[in-house]
């Protein structure tokens, strides 16, 4: 074989001996591979959290907020009724059966 045929398979002893265009090509290919891997990872992980076919999160929060508000108002009404019963029971006789019933009802109801 002639020297020209073996030039493409040359092994260089130190980095300074490698032609500049070959070093640039290797660094360019490495940079391109990293960029493509980053784009692929961004595309994969970016679509992982998407909600296709569902309402936007703000609308879901709005509906959930209304339901939670209605539920909280119902709990508040129940608490106000219990407080009124306890106040009425304790206003008369704190040791009577009416007060005892009002106090034990709180333990039975969730």
GIZI-V200597 format. One record per residue. N is the residue number from 1. RES is the residue in one small letter. SS is DSSP state (@ for helix, = for strand, . for the rest). BURIAL is + if it has 16 or more other ideal C-beta (glycine too) atoms within 10 Angstrom, else -. D_FIRST is the distance of its C-alpha to the first C-alpha in whole Angstrom. Layout:
n:N res:RES ss:SS burial:BURIAL d_first:D_FIRST
n:N res:RES ss:SS burial:BURIAL d_first:D_FIRST
This chain:
n:1 res:x ss:. burial:- d_first:0
n:2 res:x ss:. burial:- d_first:4
n:3 res:x ss:@ burial:- d_first:7
n:4 res:x ss:@ burial:- d_first:8
n:5 res:x ss:@ burial:- d_first:6
n:6 res:x ss:@ burial:- d_first:7
n:7 res:x ss:@ burial:- d_first:11
n:8 res:x ss:@ burial:- d_first:12
n:9 res:x ss:@ burial:- d_first:12
n:10 res:x ss:. burial:- d_first:13
n:11 res:x ss:. burial:- d_first:16
n:12 res:x ss:. burial:- d_first:19
n:13 res:x ss:. burial:- d_first:22
n:14 res:x ss:. burial:- d_first:25
n:15 res:x ss:@ burial:- d_first:26
n:16 res:x ss:@ burial:- d_first:26
n:17 res:x ss:@ burial:- d_first:23
n:18 res:x ss:. burial:- d_first:22
n:19 res:x ss:. burial:- d_first:22
n:20 res:x ss:@ burial:- d_first:26
n:21 res:x ss:@ burial:- d_first:25
n:22 res:x ss:@ burial:- d_first:23
n:23 res:x ss:@ burial:- d_first:26
n:24 res:x ss:@ burial:- d_first:29
n:25 res:x ss:@ burial:- d_first:27
n:26 res:x ss:@ burial:- d_first:27
n:27 res:x ss:@ burial:- d_first:31
n:28 res:x ss:@ burial:- d_first:32
n:29 res:x ss:@ burial:- d_first:30
n:30 res:x ss:@ burial:- d_first:32
n:31 res:x ss:@ burial:- d_first:35
n:32 res:x ss:@ burial:- d_first:35
n:33 res:x ss:@ burial:- d_first:35
n:34 res:x ss:@ burial:- d_first:38
n:35 res:x ss:@ burial:- d_first:40
n:36 res:x ss:@ burial:- d_first:40
n:37 res:x ss:@ burial:- d_first:41
n:38 res:x ss:@ burial:- d_first:44
n:39 res:x ss:@ burial:- d_first:45
n:40 res:x ss:@ burial:- d_first:44
n:41 res:x ss:@ burial:- d_first:46
n:42 res:x ss:@ burial:- d_first:49
n:43 res:x ss:@ burial:- d_first:49
n:44 res:x ss:@ burial:- d_first:50
n:45 res:x ss:@ burial:- d_first:52
n:46 res:x ss:@ burial:- d_first:54
n:47 res:x ss:@ burial:- d_first:55
n:48 res:x ss:@ burial:- d_first:56
n:49 res:x ss:. burial:- d_first:59
n:50 res:x ss:. burial:- d_first:60
n:51 res:x ss:. burial:- d_first:63
n:52 res:x ss:. burial:- d_first:63
n:53 res:x ss:. burial:- d_first:66
n:54 res:x ss:. burial:- d_first:68
n:55 res:x ss:. burial:- d_first:71
n:56 res:x ss:. burial:- d_first:69
n:57 res:x ss:@ burial:- d_first:70
n:58 res:x ss:@ burial:- d_first:73
n:59 res:x ss:@ burial:- d_first:75
n:60 res:x ss:@ burial:- d_first:74
n:61 res:x ss:@ burial:- d_first:76
n:62 res:x ss:@ burial:- d_first:79
n:63 res:x ss:@ burial:- d_first:80
n:64 res:x ss:@ burial:- d_first:79
n:65 res:x ss:@ burial:- d_first:81
n:66 res:x ss:@ burial:- d_first:84
n:67 res:x ss:@ burial:- d_first:84
n:68 res:x ss:@ burial:- d_first:84
n:69 res:x ss:@ burial:- d_first:87
n:70 res:x ss:@ burial:- d_first:89
n:71 res:x ss:@ burial:- d_first:89
n:72 res:x ss:@ burial:- d_first:89
n:73 res:x ss:@ burial:- d_first:93
n:74 res:x ss:@ burial:- d_first:94
n:75 res:x ss:@ burial:- d_first:93
n:76 res:x ss:@ burial:- d_first:95
n:77 res:x ss:@ burial:- d_first:98
n:78 res:x ss:@ burial:- d_first:98
n:79 res:x ss:@ burial:- d_first:98
n:80 res:x ss:@ burial:- d_first:101
n:81 res:x ss:@ burial:- d_first:103
n:82 res:x ss:@ burial:- d_first:103
n:83 res:x ss:@ burial:- d_first:103
n:84 res:x ss:@ burial:- d_first:107
n:85 res:x ss:@ burial:+ d_first:108
n:86 res:x ss:@ burial:- d_first:107
n:87 res:x ss:@ burial:- d_first:109
n:88 res:x ss:@ burial:- d_first:112
n:89 res:x ss:@ burial:+ d_first:112
n:90 res:x ss:@ burial:- d_first:112
n:91 res:x ss:@ burial:- d_first:115
n:92 res:x ss:@ burial:- d_first:117
n:93 res:x ss:. burial:- d_first:117
n:94 res:x ss:. burial:- d_first:114
n:95 res:x ss:. burial:- d_first:115
n:96 res:x ss:. burial:- d_first:116
n:97 res:x ss:@ burial:- d_first:114
n:98 res:x ss:@ burial:- d_first:113
n:99 res:x ss:@ burial:+ d_first:111
n:100 res:x ss:@ burial:- d_first:110
n:101 res:x ss:@ burial:- d_first:109
n:102 res:x ss:@ burial:+ d_first:107
n:103 res:x ss:@ burial:- d_first:105
n:104 res:x ss:@ burial:- d_first:104
n:105 res:x ss:@ burial:- d_first:103
n:106 res:x ss:@ burial:- d_first:100
n:107 res:x ss:@ burial:- d_first:99
n:108 res:x ss:@ burial:- d_first:99
n:109 res:x ss:. burial:- d_first:97
n:110 res:x ss:. burial:- d_first:94
